[in-house]
């Protein structure tokens, strides 16, 4: 979860930055007695790396984010199908670890008699 405090006129840049990183806004409320707004959003952990810098660039340094772990959520798609989001992520992880990008079939693990 990301809680972002910002002035009213910086909200557009925040929504744009969140949309680029698969963020989901769950609440927006004004902070009483101030010209600030508090935006609460869910942001995938993998997309959160570099988020603060991108947000500051999009809002000219007027947004102040606070990231906190909130919950787990299952990634949609089948990791065995390379065109799904889960498949793309599995291939990227295998490539980063120096493995073949495609997931080996079960016949790779069965002893041949």
BELDA-V617759 format. One record per backbone hydrogen bond with DSSP energy under -1.0 kcal/mol. NH is the residue of the N-H (numbers start at 1). CO is the residue of the C=O. If there is no record, write none. Layout:
BEGIN
NH/CO  NH/CO
END
This chain:
BEGIN
2/41  3/66  4/39  5/64  6/37  8/35  10/7  11/8  14/10  15/11  16/12  17/13  18/14  19/15  20/16  22/19  23/18  24/42  26/40  27/40  29/38  31/36  34/31  37/6  38/29  39/4  40/27  41/2  42/24  48/45  51/48  54/50  55/51  56/52  57/53  58/54  59/55  61/56  62/59  64/5  66/3  68/1  81/78  84/81  88/84  89/85  90/86  91/87  92/88  93/89  94/90  95/91  96/92  97/93  98/95  99/94  108/105  109/106
END
